[in-house]
Amino acid sequence: MKHFVSLNWKMSDMLFLLPASFFLIFFSGVPKSVVAEEEPLKDQLVSLVQQEAFTLNAIFQAGLNYSFDDDDFHGGRNFEAANARLSIRGMLDRGFFYRVHVNMVSEPNLLDLFIGYRHSDAFRITAGAQKPRQSADFIPNPGETDFARRARITGQLVQSREIGVSADGSIGGLYYYAGLFNGSRLESNTNNKFYGIGRLQYTFEEQVPGSLQLGVQGSHGESEGIRSGNAGPILDGERTIFGADLRWEADPFLLAAEYMTGDLETQMMPEVTETISGFYLTGGYWIRDNTIVSGRYQSWDRDKADWVDNQLTLGVNHLFTSVTSLMFNFDAYLPDEGDTMYGATVYLQVMF
C-alpha cells in the first residue's frame, strides 16, 4: 500500500499554496461578529425576490481545481464555473406548491420540475422531476455541503434526479420519505419497471447535547442502460441499495458518518451481481462563528472487480456574510493499488 509518498513540489504548486495559506491564516483571525452584522443589500434582495407565492433562489459557484501532479485528478488544473442554479418555487392556495429548478452553467439543464400538495407537516406529496431524499450526503444542496465534492460512494450508487411521485412528512422527531420513480434519471422509463426509494430518520434534540440525526434508507428496482449514480457502472437489471447514517452537531463540534452498500446487475459483468460498498467519516470544528475546519476520510470498493479506493479531504469553509462564502479543500487520493494523487479546490459562492 503506497499511500504516503513524498510530494515533488514545483514552483506552480507553491504559487497555488501561497494564496491558499494566506486564506487559512487570515480568516482564522476574522472577528466573530462578521456574520451577525447587518446586511442591508441582502435584505433588499430578499424582499424583492422572495415571497410566499413566488420565491427565487440562486446558487452561484466559481473556483479553481488544481492537481499537484500533471494528471487529471479532479479534472486537472482548471478554473471552473461550477454552478449557476436558479430555482423558482412557491406556495399556492389550498395547500398546493410548485418548483422549477435549472442549472445554467453550460446550457439550461433541468434539475427539478414538480407540483405538490401539502396537507400538514406530517404529510405532503410531490409529483414530477425531483431529487430523491435517499443518501444523507446527497440531500443538501451544493451550497450547504461540508465539502466541495460529495462522497465517492454517493457517486457510485445514488441518482441525482428521478421522475416520479413521493410522499414525506415529519411527526415529532421522526421524518419519513417514500417514492416510486422511473429509475432512469430524467429520461423516459427504459423497461416499464419502477424504482422504489425509502428513508426513515429520527432527530434527537433533548436527549443529547446539540442535535443528533440517525437515518436508514434503501431502494430497489430494475433498470437497463442507466448509469448507477454519476460514476458507477451501467445497469443491466436489478439493483438493491441499503444504507445508514448519522449526523451530530453540538457547537462547536460536527460529526457525520454514512455507510452504503448496493447489489447491482451491470453490463460490465452480466454473469454476476456486483456489490459496491463504501463509507465516509467526517469531523469538524468551528474555530469562529463563521469559519469551520473539517476533515473527511472515505473508502469505497467493488467486490467482483476486486479493488478498494480511499481518500482523505481537509477543508475550511468561511462565511463572509450570510449569502457569500469561500470553501477550500485539500484532497489526497489513496488507492490500495496505484499512485497516490493530490489536489485542491477553491470555490467562491453566492447563495440566497
C-alpha positions as a Markdown table, in Angstrom:
| # | Residue | x | y | z |
|---|---|---|---|---|
| 1 | Met | 0.0 | 0.0 | 0.0 |
| 2 | Lys | 1.7 | 3.2 | -1.2 |
| 3 | His | -0.4 | 5.8 | 0.5 |
| 4 | Phe | 2.1 | 8.2 | 1.9 |
| 5 | Val | 4.6 | 9.1 | -0.7 |
| 6 | Ser | 6.7 | 12.3 | -0.9 |
| 7 | Leu | 5.5 | 15.2 | -2.9 |
| 8 | Asn | 7.7 | 16.7 | -5.6 |
| 9 | Trp | 6.8 | 20.3 | -5.1 |
| 10 | Lys | 7.1 | 22.6 | -8.2 |
| 11 | Met | 7.0 | 26.3 | -8.4 |
| 12 | Ser | 3.5 | 26.2 | -9.8 |
| 13 | Asp | 2.4 | 24.2 | -6.7 |
| 14 | Met | 3.9 | 26.8 | -4.4 |
| 15 | Leu | 2.2 | 29.6 | -6.3 |
| 16 | Phe | -1.1 | 27.8 | -5.6 |
| 17 | Leu | -0.4 | 27.1 | -2.0 |
| 18 | Leu | 0.7 | 30.7 | -1.1 |
| 19 | Pro | -2.8 | 32.3 | -1.6 |
| 20 | Ala | -4.4 | 29.2 | -0.1 |
| 21 | Ser | -2.2 | 29.5 | 3.0 |
| 22 | Phe | -2.9 | 33.2 | 3.2 |
| 23 | Phe | -6.6 | 32.4 | 3.2 |
| 24 | Leu | -6.3 | 30.0 | 6.1 |
| 25 | Ile | -4.2 | 32.3 | 8.2 |
| 26 | Phe | -6.2 | 35.4 | 7.5 |
| 27 | Phe | -9.7 | 34.1 | 8.0 |
| 28 | Ser | -8.8 | 32.2 | 11.2 |
| 29 | Gly | -8.5 | 35.7 | 12.8 |
| 30 | Val | -11.7 | 37.3 | 11.4 |
| 31 | Pro | -13.8 | 38.6 | 14.2 |
| 32 | Lys | -16.8 | 36.5 | 15.3 |
| 33 | Ser | -19.2 | 39.3 | 14.6 |
| 34 | Val | -19.0 | 39.3 | 10.8 |
| 35 | Val | -22.0 | 37.1 | 10.2 |
| 36 | Ala | -24.1 | 38.9 | 12.8 |
| 37 | Glu | -23.6 | 42.3 | 11.2 |
| 38 | Glu | -26.5 | 43.9 | 9.4 |
| 39 | Glu | -26.7 | 43.2 | 5.6 |
| 40 | Pro | -29.0 | 45.8 | 4.1 |
| 41 | Leu | -28.3 | 44.8 | 0.5 |
| 42 | Lys | -29.1 | 41.2 | 1.2 |
| 43 | Asp | -32.3 | 42.3 | 2.9 |
| 44 | Gln | -33.2 | 44.4 | -0.1 |
| 45 | Leu | -32.6 | 41.4 | -2.4 |
| 46 | Val | -34.7 | 39.0 | -0.4 |
| 47 | Ser | -37.6 | 41.5 | -0.1 |
| 48 | Leu | -37.6 | 41.8 | -3.9 |
| 49 | Val | -37.4 | 38.1 | -4.9 |
| 50 | Gln | -38.7 | 36.0 | -2.0 |
| 51 | Gln | -42.4 | 36.0 | -1.2 |
| 52 | Glu | -44.6 | 33.1 | -0.1 |
| 53 | Ala | -46.2 | 32.6 | -3.6 |
| 54 | Phe | -43.1 | 33.3 | -5.6 |
| 55 | Thr | -39.5 | 32.7 | -4.3 |
| 56 | Leu | -36.4 | 33.0 | -6.4 |
| 57 | Asn | -33.3 | 31.1 | -5.0 |
| 58 | Ala | -29.9 | 31.0 | -6.6 |
| 59 | Ile | -26.5 | 29.3 | -6.1 |
| 60 | Phe | -23.5 | 30.7 | -8.0 |
| 61 | Gln | -20.2 | 28.9 | -7.6 |
| 62 | Ala | -16.9 | 29.7 | -9.3 |
| 63 | Gly | -13.5 | 28.4 | -8.5 |
| 64 | Leu | -10.3 | 26.5 | -9.2 |
| 65 | Asn | -9.4 | 22.8 | -9.3 |
| 66 | Tyr | -5.6 | 22.1 | -9.0 |
| 67 | Ser | -3.9 | 18.8 | -9.3 |
| 68 | Phe | -0.4 | 18.8 | -7.8 |
| 69 | Asp | 0.8 | 16.4 | -10.5 |
| 70 | Asp | 0.3 | 16.8 | -14.2 |
| 71 | Asp | -2.7 | 14.4 | -14.2 |
| 72 | Asp | -6.5 | 14.6 | -14.4 |
| 73 | Phe | -7.2 | 14.3 | -10.7 |
| 74 | His | -10.3 | 16.4 | -10.1 |
| 75 | Gly | -10.1 | 17.4 | -13.8 |
| 76 | Gly | -6.5 | 18.5 | -13.7 |
| 77 | Arg | -5.8 | 22.2 | -13.4 |
| 78 | Asn | -8.6 | 24.5 | -14.5 |
| 79 | Phe | -10.8 | 27.4 | -13.4 |
| 80 | Glu | -14.4 | 26.3 | -13.2 |
| 81 | Ala | -17.9 | 27.8 | -13.3 |
| 82 | Ala | -19.3 | 25.0 | -11.1 |
| 83 | Asn | -22.9 | 26.1 | -10.6 |
| 84 | Ala | -25.3 | 28.7 | -11.8 |
| 85 | Arg | -28.5 | 27.4 | -10.4 |
| 86 | Leu | -31.8 | 29.2 | -10.4 |
| 87 | Ser | -34.9 | 28.0 | -8.6 |
| 88 | Ile | -38.5 | 29.3 | -8.7 |
| 89 | Arg | -40.8 | 27.9 | -6.1 |
| 90 | Gly | -43.9 | 28.9 | -4.2 |
| 91 | Met | -47.0 | 28.0 | -2.2 |
| 92 | Leu | -50.4 | 28.3 | -3.8 |
| 93 | Asp | -53.9 | 28.3 | -2.4 |
| 94 | Arg | -55.4 | 25.2 | -0.7 |
| 95 | Gly | -52.0 | 23.7 | 0.1 |
| 96 | Phe | -50.5 | 23.3 | -3.4 |
| 97 | Phe | -46.9 | 24.1 | -4.2 |
| 98 | Tyr | -44.5 | 24.1 | -7.2 |
| 99 | Arg | -40.9 | 24.3 | -8.2 |
| 100 | Val | -38.8 | 24.8 | -11.3 |
| 101 | His | -35.0 | 24.4 | -10.9 |
| 102 | Val | -32.3 | 24.7 | -13.6 |
| 103 | Asn | -28.5 | 24.9 | -13.8 |
| 104 | Met | -27.3 | 27.4 | -16.4 |
| 105 | Val | -23.6 | 26.6 | -16.4 |
| 106 | Ser | -23.3 | 25.3 | -19.9 |
| 107 | Glu | -26.9 | 25.3 | -21.2 |
| 108 | Pro | -30.3 | 25.2 | -19.5 |
| 109 | Asn | -30.2 | 21.9 | -17.6 |
| 110 | Leu | -33.5 | 20.9 | -15.9 |
| 111 | Leu | -33.0 | 19.6 | -12.3 |
| 112 | Asp | -36.4 | 19.8 | -10.8 |
| 113 | Leu | -39.9 | 20.4 | -12.1 |
| 114 | Phe | -42.6 | 19.3 | -9.7 |
| 115 | Ile | -46.1 | 20.1 | -8.3 |
| 116 | Gly | -47.2 | 19.0 | -4.9 |
| 117 | Tyr | -49.8 | 19.2 | -2.2 |
| 118 | Arg | -49.1 | 19.8 | 1.5 |
| 119 | His | -51.7 | 18.6 | 3.9 |
| 120 | Ser | -49.6 | 19.3 | 7.1 |
| 121 | Asp | -46.1 | 18.8 | 8.4 |
| 122 | Ala | -46.9 | 15.1 | 8.7 |
| 123 | Phe | -47.8 | 14.6 | 5.0 |
| 124 | Arg | -47.1 | 16.1 | 1.7 |
| 125 | Ile | -47.0 | 14.6 | -1.8 |
| 126 | Thr | -44.8 | 15.6 | -4.7 |
| 127 | Ala | -45.1 | 14.6 | -8.4 |
| 128 | Gly | -42.6 | 15.3 | -11.2 |
| 129 | Ala | -38.8 | 15.6 | -11.6 |
| 130 | Gln | -37.2 | 15.8 | -8.2 |
| 131 | Lys | -34.2 | 14.9 | -6.0 |
| 132 | Pro | -34.8 | 11.6 | -4.1 |
| 133 | Arg | -34.1 | 12.0 | -0.4 |
| 134 | Gln | -32.1 | 8.9 | 0.0 |
| 135 | Ser | -28.5 | 9.5 | 1.0 |
| 136 | Ala | -27.7 | 11.9 | 3.8 |
| 137 | Asp | -24.7 | 13.0 | 1.8 |
| 138 | Phe | -26.7 | 13.9 | -1.2 |
| 139 | Ile | -29.8 | 15.6 | 0.4 |
| 140 | Pro | -28.2 | 19.0 | 1.0 |
| 141 | Asn | -27.9 | 21.4 | -2.0 |
| 142 | Pro | -24.4 | 22.2 | -3.3 |
| 143 | Gly | -24.3 | 25.4 | -1.3 |
| 144 | Glu | -24.8 | 23.6 | 2.0 |
| 145 | Thr | -22.4 | 20.6 | 1.7 |
| 146 | Asp | -19.5 | 20.1 | 4.1 |
| 147 | Phe | -17.0 | 19.7 | 1.2 |
| 148 | Ala | -16.7 | 20.8 | -2.4 |
| 149 | Arg | -17.4 | 17.3 | -3.6 |
| 150 | Arg | -19.8 | 14.7 | -2.3 |
| 151 | Ala | -18.7 | 11.3 | -1.0 |
| 152 | Arg | -17.4 | 8.9 | -3.6 |
| 153 | Ile | -19.9 | 6.1 | -2.6 |
| 154 | Thr | -22.7 | 8.5 | -3.3 |
| 155 | Gly | -21.5 | 9.0 | -6.8 |
| 156 | Gln | -21.3 | 5.2 | -7.2 |
| 157 | Leu | -24.8 | 4.4 | -6.1 |
| 158 | Val | -27.2 | 7.4 | -5.8 |
| 159 | Gln | -29.1 | 9.0 | -8.7 |
| 160 | Ser | -29.1 | 12.8 | -8.6 |
| 161 | Arg | -32.7 | 13.2 | -10.0 |
| 162 | Glu | -35.7 | 10.9 | -10.8 |
| 163 | Ile | -39.1 | 11.4 | -12.2 |
| 164 | Gly | -42.0 | 10.0 | -10.2 |
| 165 | Val | -44.1 | 10.6 | -7.1 |
| 166 | Ser | -43.0 | 10.8 | -3.5 |
| 167 | Ala | -44.6 | 11.3 | 0.0 |
| 168 | Asp | -42.8 | 12.7 | 3.0 |
| 169 | Gly | -43.5 | 14.2 | 6.4 |
| 170 | Ser | -42.4 | 14.9 | 10.0 |
| 171 | Ile | -44.1 | 13.6 | 13.1 |
| 172 | Gly | -42.2 | 15.0 | 16.1 |
| 173 | Gly | -38.6 | 14.0 | 15.7 |
| 174 | Leu | -39.4 | 11.3 | 13.1 |
| 175 | Tyr | -39.1 | 12.0 | 9.4 |
| 176 | Tyr | -40.2 | 9.6 | 6.6 |
| 177 | Tyr | -39.8 | 9.6 | 2.9 |
| 178 | Ala | -41.1 | 7.1 | 0.3 |
| 179 | Gly | -41.0 | 7.4 | -3.5 |
| 180 | Leu | -41.8 | 5.5 | -6.7 |
| 181 | Phe | -39.8 | 6.5 | -9.8 |
| 182 | Asn | -39.0 | 5.5 | -13.4 |
| 183 | Gly | -35.5 | 4.6 | -12.2 |
| 184 | Ser | -34.0 | 6.2 | -15.3 |
| 185 | Arg | -32.9 | 9.7 | -14.1 |
| 186 | Leu | -34.8 | 12.4 | -16.1 |
| 187 | Glu | -35.3 | 10.1 | -19.1 |
| 188 | Ser | -38.4 | 8.1 | -20.0 |
| 189 | Asn | -38.8 | 4.7 | -18.4 |
| 190 | Thr | -36.5 | 2.3 | -20.3 |
| 191 | Asn | -38.1 | -1.1 | -19.3 |
| 192 | Asn | -41.6 | -0.4 | -17.9 |
| 193 | Lys | -40.3 | -1.2 | -14.4 |
| 194 | Phe | -40.3 | 1.2 | -11.4 |
| 195 | Tyr | -37.7 | 2.0 | -8.8 |
| 196 | Gly | -38.7 | 2.5 | -5.1 |
| 197 | Ile | -36.8 | 4.6 | -2.6 |
| 198 | Gly | -37.4 | 4.9 | 1.1 |
| 199 | Arg | -35.8 | 6.7 | 4.1 |
| 200 | Leu | -36.5 | 7.0 | 7.8 |
| 201 | Gln | -34.7 | 9.3 | 10.2 |
| 202 | Tyr | -35.1 | 10.5 | 13.7 |
| 203 | Thr | -33.6 | 13.7 | 15.3 |
| 204 | Phe | -32.8 | 13.8 | 19.0 |
| 205 | Glu | -32.6 | 17.3 | 20.4 |
| 206 | Glu | -33.3 | 17.0 | 24.1 |
| 207 | Gln | -31.8 | 13.6 | 24.9 |
| 208 | Val | -28.2 | 14.6 | 23.8 |
| 209 | Pro | -26.1 | 17.8 | 23.6 |
| 210 | Gly | -26.9 | 19.6 | 20.4 |
| 211 | Ser | -28.7 | 17.7 | 17.7 |
| 212 | Leu | -28.3 | 14.1 | 16.7 |
| 213 | Gln | -29.8 | 12.7 | 13.5 |
| 214 | Leu | -29.9 | 9.0 | 12.8 |
| 215 | Gly | -31.2 | 7.6 | 9.4 |
| 216 | Val | -31.7 | 4.4 | 7.5 |
| 217 | Gln | -32.5 | 4.2 | 3.8 |
| 218 | Gly | -33.0 | 1.7 | 1.0 |
| 219 | Ser | -34.1 | 1.3 | -2.6 |
| 220 | His | -34.9 | -1.5 | -5.1 |
| 221 | Gly | -35.8 | -1.7 | -8.7 |
| 222 | Glu | -34.8 | -2.8 | -12.2 |
| 223 | Ser | -33.2 | -0.6 | -14.7 |
| 224 | Glu | -31.4 | -1.1 | -18.0 |
| 225 | Gly | -28.8 | 1.1 | -19.8 |
| 226 | Ile | -28.7 | 3.7 | -17.0 |
| 227 | Arg | -25.6 | 4.5 | -15.1 |
| 228 | Ser | -25.6 | 3.9 | -11.3 |
| 229 | Gly | -25.0 | 7.3 | -9.7 |
| 230 | Asn | -22.8 | 9.6 | -11.7 |
| 231 | Ala | -19.7 | 7.4 | -11.6 |
| 232 | Gly | -21.0 | 3.9 | -11.2 |
| 233 | Pro | -21.4 | 1.1 | -13.7 |
| 234 | Ile | -24.1 | 0.9 | -16.4 |
| 235 | Leu | -27.0 | -1.1 | -15.0 |
| 236 | Asp | -28.5 | -4.2 | -16.7 |
| 237 | Gly | -31.2 | -5.4 | -14.3 |
| 238 | Glu | -32.0 | -5.3 | -10.6 |
| 239 | Arg | -30.3 | -3.1 | -8.0 |
| 240 | Thr | -30.8 | -3.1 | -4.3 |
| 241 | Ile | -29.2 | -0.5 | -2.1 |
| 242 | Phe | -29.2 | -0.1 | 1.7 |
| 243 | Gly | -27.5 | 2.5 | 4.0 |
| 244 | Ala | -27.4 | 4.1 | 7.4 |
| 245 | Asp | -26.1 | 7.5 | 8.5 |
| 246 | Leu | -25.7 | 9.8 | 11.5 |
| 247 | Arg | -25.0 | 13.5 | 12.0 |
| 248 | Trp | -24.3 | 15.1 | 15.3 |
| 249 | Glu | -23.9 | 18.9 | 15.7 |
| 250 | Ala | -23.1 | 20.4 | 19.1 |
| 251 | Asp | -21.4 | 23.7 | 18.9 |
| 252 | Pro | -18.5 | 23.9 | 18.1 |
| 253 | Phe | -18.3 | 20.2 | 17.0 |
| 254 | Leu | -19.6 | 18.3 | 14.0 |
| 255 | Leu | -19.5 | 14.6 | 13.4 |
| 256 | Ala | -21.1 | 12.8 | 10.5 |
| 257 | Ala | -20.8 | 9.3 | 9.0 |
| 258 | Glu | -22.6 | 7.2 | 6.4 |
| 259 | Tyr | -22.3 | 3.6 | 5.1 |
| 260 | Met | -23.9 | 2.4 | 1.9 |
| 261 | Thr | -23.9 | -0.9 | 0.0 |
| 262 | Gly | -25.6 | -2.0 | -3.2 |
| 263 | Asp | -26.0 | -5.2 | -5.2 |
| 264 | Leu | -26.2 | -4.3 | -8.9 |
| 265 | Glu | -26.6 | -6.3 | -12.1 |
| 266 | Thr | -24.4 | -4.5 | -14.6 |
| 267 | Gln | -23.4 | -4.6 | -18.3 |
| 268 | Met | -19.8 | -4.8 | -17.3 |
| 269 | Met | -20.3 | -8.2 | -15.5 |
| 270 | Pro | -23.6 | -9.6 | -16.7 |
| 271 | Glu | -23.0 | -13.0 | -15.4 |
| 272 | Val | -22.6 | -11.9 | -11.7 |
| 273 | Thr | -24.0 | -9.4 | -9.3 |
| 274 | Glu | -21.6 | -6.7 | -8.4 |
| 275 | Thr | -21.5 | -5.4 | -4.8 |
| 276 | Ile | -20.4 | -1.8 | -4.3 |
| 277 | Ser | -19.9 | -0.6 | -0.7 |
| 278 | Gly | -18.4 | 2.4 | 1.0 |
| 279 | Phe | -18.4 | 4.8 | 3.9 |
| 280 | Tyr | -17.2 | 8.2 | 5.0 |
| 281 | Leu | -16.4 | 9.7 | 8.4 |
| 282 | Thr | -16.4 | 13.5 | 8.8 |
| 283 | Gly | -15.3 | 15.6 | 11.8 |
| 284 | Gly | -15.4 | 19.4 | 12.0 |
| 285 | Tyr | -14.7 | 22.2 | 14.5 |
| 286 | Trp | -16.0 | 25.8 | 14.3 |
| 287 | Ile | -12.9 | 28.0 | 15.1 |
| 288 | Arg | -15.1 | 31.1 | 14.6 |
| 289 | Asp | -18.9 | 31.6 | 14.3 |
| 290 | Asn | -18.2 | 32.0 | 10.6 |
| 291 | Thr | -15.3 | 29.5 | 10.0 |
| 292 | Ile | -15.3 | 25.7 | 10.3 |
| 293 | Val | -12.3 | 23.4 | 9.7 |
| 294 | Ser | -13.1 | 19.8 | 8.9 |
| 295 | Gly | -11.8 | 16.5 | 7.7 |
| 296 | Arg | -13.3 | 13.5 | 5.9 |
| 297 | Tyr | -11.9 | 10.0 | 5.4 |
| 298 | Gln | -13.8 | 7.8 | 2.9 |
| 299 | Ser | -13.3 | 4.4 | 1.4 |
| 300 | Trp | -15.3 | 2.6 | -1.4 |
| 301 | Asp | -14.8 | -0.7 | -3.2 |
| 302 | Arg | -16.2 | -3.1 | -5.8 |
| 303 | Asp | -16.3 | -6.8 | -4.7 |
| 304 | Lys | -16.2 | -8.7 | -8.0 |
| 305 | Ala | -13.9 | -6.1 | -9.7 |
| 306 | Asp | -11.7 | -6.5 | -6.6 |
| 307 | Trp | -10.5 | -3.0 | -5.9 |
| 308 | Val | -10.6 | -0.6 | -3.0 |
| 309 | Asp | -10.0 | 3.2 | -3.1 |
| 310 | Asn | -9.6 | 5.7 | -0.2 |
| 311 | Gln | -9.5 | 9.4 | 0.0 |
| 312 | Leu | -8.7 | 12.0 | 2.7 |
| 313 | Thr | -10.1 | 15.5 | 2.5 |
| 314 | Leu | -9.2 | 18.5 | 4.7 |
| 315 | Gly | -11.3 | 21.7 | 4.3 |
| 316 | Val | -12.0 | 25.2 | 5.5 |
| 317 | Asn | -15.4 | 26.9 | 5.0 |
| 318 | His | -15.6 | 30.6 | 5.7 |
| 319 | Leu | -18.8 | 32.8 | 5.6 |
| 320 | Phe | -18.1 | 36.4 | 4.6 |
| 321 | Thr | -21.8 | 37.1 | 5.0 |
| 322 | Ser | -25.0 | 35.0 | 5.2 |
| 323 | Val | -25.1 | 34.8 | 1.4 |
| 324 | Thr | -21.4 | 34.8 | 0.4 |
| 325 | Ser | -18.8 | 32.2 | 1.3 |
| 326 | Leu | -15.5 | 30.6 | 0.3 |
| 327 | Met | -14.5 | 26.9 | 0.5 |
| 328 | Phe | -11.0 | 25.4 | 0.4 |
| 329 | Asn | -10.4 | 21.6 | 0.1 |
| 330 | Phe | -7.2 | 19.6 | 0.0 |
| 331 | Asp | -7.6 | 16.0 | -1.2 |
| 332 | Ala | -5.3 | 13.0 | -1.1 |
| 333 | Tyr | -6.5 | 10.1 | -3.2 |
| 334 | Leu | -5.1 | 6.8 | -1.6 |
| 335 | Pro | -5.8 | 3.7 | -3.7 |
| 336 | Asp | -4.8 | 0.3 | -2.4 |
| 337 | Glu | -3.0 | -0.2 | -5.7 |
| 338 | Gly | -1.7 | 2.5 | -7.9 |
| 339 | Asp | -0.3 | 6.0 | -7.4 |
| 340 | Thr | -1.4 | 8.4 | -4.7 |
| 341 | Met | -2.7 | 11.7 | -6.1 |
| 342 | Tyr | -3.1 | 15.1 | -4.5 |
| 343 | Gly | -5.3 | 18.1 | -5.4 |
| 344 | Ala | -7.0 | 21.1 | -4.1 |
| 345 | Thr | -10.2 | 23.0 | -4.8 |
| 346 | Val | -11.3 | 26.6 | -4.0 |
| 347 | Tyr | -14.9 | 27.8 | -4.5 |
| 348 | Leu | -16.3 | 31.2 | -4.1 |
| 349 | Gln | -20.1 | 31.1 | -3.6 |
| 350 | Val | -23.2 | 33.3 | -3.5 |
| 351 | Met | -26.4 | 31.7 | -2.3 |
| 352 | Phe | -29.7 | 33.2 | -1.5 |
